[in-house]
């Protein structure tokens, strides 16, 4: 036997072992947990409905224009588009045939009953800490109250062989280990409840925590690294830094956070993009106590080293200049032309109607992605029962890259704001990102 | 045995290729990038003879009288604050002439300079540009006329002249300053009141009082009361107001440029809500007796 043959044989053996280990995880890594769940228990079902809101299941499993939980929402990955699945209790195309153990393994461990590993677009690395009784309530709700919809799942557009699922078994071994919620004994009851929701069902980290080389969240709970909820970009939206530090939530009070999650806006800001969906599908349904718990938990997330100080604005020279008709600053003329009607010369907008640009943390965030995307593509506040009207900003994609770059640099540094500039290249890249947004799949809407 | 490494290599290549494809492929950035809104240009026989593109404000800077045009822009935007002796209420010219008079169906200024002087039915006489501007000062802004040779009047006219660009006087930009509304619709102010509460009051206030900023300047203009337009204003007339509301209100509710305006009400609803707010208490217009001296008074005239 020559060396080459030996190497090839060894490689083949290693590959076979790798395949077998990943393929077999359902048999040794993810136990089946059976439980009796009473579908006649109205209270349990009601709790399941509430928890489904908390878990924001609808945001992904309901496509725009589609039926509740019938799947079909496209999600962009570097390799192609994957589609959320039908989680209605339809026996053939949904989860109607799932036993409790099947359901539990899918939600907490990312495993389908046929042993196929789920993409981590399903936030099972977060859901794994959800307690048994909550999973049972969710199961009761989905199986007994959600209307069954017959709709086949849409295959992903990821090409073979990259669409093989067994390597996800290794991903799960590396990044989705079994664990349970560990309350911090130093925390009061509200902060503990907030931690349970934020780290678990609400899966805030799925967007707000930076991802690593394997697309894994670099922290699944607050730890010494300080990465948990420190801000990340997904589909061109910057899910902002939520830590208690300078450009994080240092400028937000707990009351404002509660108000924002409940109503989609505060006196100076408004949700748009993906967060508007989160509020519309999830947080607006949560009890005040749970929203307070989330706010209390977020407000106590410690700052990273060197970032302890509250963000403070510089002296505002913009308002006086614009009111005096001094449009000499780069971008100022365009601001008065396109933005000032709503956001005003003083950058304060109109409370709960048009968001302020002064002292608004998404405007001076480390990463300008959300600001760029909302300017190009527009955005809408979520509609909630709290306010009579919800407002929309049109997109300004018809403006030239140079104009937009000047405009956004002006806004990020106006009225006492101070932040990095926005370049023509940033605008160009975001245009490309927007052009690549996946289309959703909701054929049952046409039936 | 040799197939496995080749599969791995192929997989790697495919991965690389698909990532490359993702980064390179797809639609060009945006076909609309840098393209301003534009409209057909019509000759007196309504034949299309060209296009008019709304000029960006940066275009002002290449004109010799840029300073005057920018002053005009400012006066139109912030009339109440900058000309307190001439504005009786709290309104600005651009409270109605939305987004600096650059809004399709939103009392735009595209054809303004080319339309005057003309015979206005209300005056039954030739009205020139300055006369028309002063009509607004006395009625919509419930104030006093500007001296026709003042720097302020010249600046306002300079802005209109700039916005026209090089469109010859005989041609017309094909977008109406006011949209059409069915004047046979019968208004119902009771329905109008309910609509006002749901669709208007958030910004214009439950009592039509508008909303002010930290300096006391209006963010949203008052729709009735002492600070609002007087009964001599076009906006005080049901169907004129209804047309404005139908095409432009509320603002910030959809993706229509420039300000996400209109499209929320039916024509009937616009007529109902217009009837409601136009007929709320507002200042009188003392020289009202001079209007429509030769008759032909429209049916929604207030006097």
Interface residues (C-beta under 8 A of the other chain):
Chain A: X5 X8 X9 X11 X12 X15 X78 X79 X80 X159 X161 X162 X323 X325 X327 X333 X334 X336 X337 X338 X340 X341 X342 X344 X346 X348 X350 X353 X354 X376 X378 X387 X388 X389 X390 X391 X392 X393 X394 X395 X396 X397 X398 X399 X400 X401 X403 X428 X431 X432 X434 X435 X436
Chain B: X1 X2 X4 X5 X7 X8 X10 X11 X14 X15 X18 X19 X22 X26 X27 X28 X29 X30 X32 X33 X34 X35 X36 X37 X56 X57 X58 X60 X61 X70 X71 X73 X74 X77 X78 X94 X98 X99 X100 X197 X198 X199 X201 X202 X203 X211 X213 X214 X215 X219 X220 X250 X251 X252 X253 X254 X255 X256 X257 X258 X259 X260
